[in-house]
Amino acid sequence: MSKLALLGGQKTIVRDANSPKKGGNPESFEDAFARYVDAKYALPVSSGQTALNAALAAAGVGPGDEVIVVSFTWLASVSCVLHNNAIPIFVDIDDETFTMDPKDVKRKITERTKVILPVDIYGHPAPVVELKQIAEKNNLVLVEDAAQATGAQINGEMVGSVAHITTFSFAGKPLSSSSGGVLTTNSQEFYERAALAGQHPSMLSQIVTTPELRKYVATGGYGDNHRPDGHALTLAYENLKTMDENTDARIENANFLTSELSKIPGITPPYVKPEVRHVYHMYTCLYDENHFGVPRDKFVAALNAEGVTTWTYIDGANYVFESDGTPCHVGPLHHRTIYQELDLYGKGCPFQCPHGMTPKYEIGSLPVTEQVTKQEFNFLQHDLTSPNDLDMMKRYMEAIHKVIDNINELRK
Ligand SMILES: Cc1ncc(COP(=O)(O)O)c(C=O)c1O
């Protein structure tokens, strides 16, 4: 009878000790991503939405708390606040970069504010250095929604290393994969608490080392499921290797479009702050309807008919339709039903929470947001990314000039 392996005998099955760590990669995605953005911790999750949910849970956001957010964004940047049963307080954007306006933030901080949540909309970083100072002065947490901005930089620092917590998404974004997202932070406490929001107990056993948090490991933390898909992480790991090269080529295309479009009266190409690297998840222009005498949607439809894919993002006209297929204009988030009804669960929660103040989201209360929503139109990341090169950008310009040369036809 051979001796038991447990007692020093020979193993029955010997596996290859040198097999790669995860998904065939020599290091884990989280290590590679943390290194890429220069953050201490990276926590892969199932989406940009769950990264935000986890970030707010890590910051301790709960009933009655206020989170300062923008209305000029994708749904998830605000629905994460509702997910944590807290109250979104909308602030305006600046009229050049369309990111959170720090002056309006200062006006809207109250004793119930817990988090400031700016969005790097279209891939242009929000002013997180200034917002972090405001947050720290007021004992708040800065959570940056960088879903659209992987690879962006401010003063040479990577987005993902500046805010207290930063969240990313992979679904069709600058770092693209089939699904998934990731959260980064330099704080061990935020990292462990974010993991507790939705990771499997086996992961939590490895991640959570703080004694007062370990008692939550066995219940899977707070019980949500933010587990990422392993194949999606493998793909994200591969795409991370070529992302900067692709982004640089996209920036070159964007710079060409900007130099050409700035010669056209009535179209304002995107402004980029000198200290940032804008990664152009979308290339966003403002359209002056008064100048052209043609509604923006008709102009955008004419471009699309010429083969230049453009859409109006915040207004939703590219993804919300009536049952007969007519595009809807849903406006910035504070215009939409949930925020106008203030009654998410049919009982007034979380807006009419006895722990907090009931907000009122007035139409017209965010003038820059509302104006830019009416004027913006976007080229998509994909259409500025390889194999689309400068020759293709020249063809886009050809099509734009064709539409403008025929603008009288559209006025009829
Ligand atoms: C600004 C912003 N935040 C959050 C998200 C949510 O990411 P996901 O779709 O991966 O949940 C998105 C997705 O488009 C986004 O654009």
The ligand as a MOL file (V3000), in Angstrom:
LIG
                    3D

  0  0  0     0  0            999 V3000
M  V30 BEGIN CTAB
M  V30 COUNTS 16 16 0 0 0
M  V30 BEGIN ATOM
M  V30 1 C -20.1070 56.8040 -18.9270 0
M  V30 2 C -20.4990 55.3670 -18.7290 0
M  V30 3 N -20.5760 54.8650 -17.4860 0
M  V30 4 C -20.9050 53.5880 -17.2670 0
M  V30 5 C -21.1950 52.7300 -18.3010 0
M  V30 6 C -21.6300 51.3260 -18.0010 0
M  V30 7 O -20.7860 50.3750 -18.5400 0
M  V30 8 P -21.3680 48.9060 -18.8770 0
M  V30 9 O -22.1630 49.0110 -20.1180 0
M  V30 10 O -20.1420 48.0740 -19.0280 0
M  V30 11 O -22.1870 48.5060 -17.6980 0
M  V30 12 C -21.1370 53.1960 -19.6130 0
M  V30 13 C -21.4570 52.3160 -20.7360 0
M  V30 14 O -21.6290 52.7110 -21.8580 0
M  V30 15 C -20.7690 54.5500 -19.8440 0
M  V30 16 O -20.6960 55.0610 -21.0730 0
M  V30 END ATOM
M  V30 BEGIN BOND
M  V30 1 1 1 2
M  V30 2 1 2 3
M  V30 3 2 2 15
M  V30 4 2 3 4
M  V30 5 1 4 5
M  V30 6 1 5 6
M  V30 7 2 5 12
M  V30 8 1 6 7
M  V30 9 1 7 8
M  V30 10 2 8 9
M  V30 11 1 8 10
M  V30 12 1 8 11
M  V30 13 1 12 13
M  V30 14 1 12 15
M  V30 15 2 13 14
M  V30 16 1 15 16
M  V30 END BOND
M  V30 END CTAB
M  END
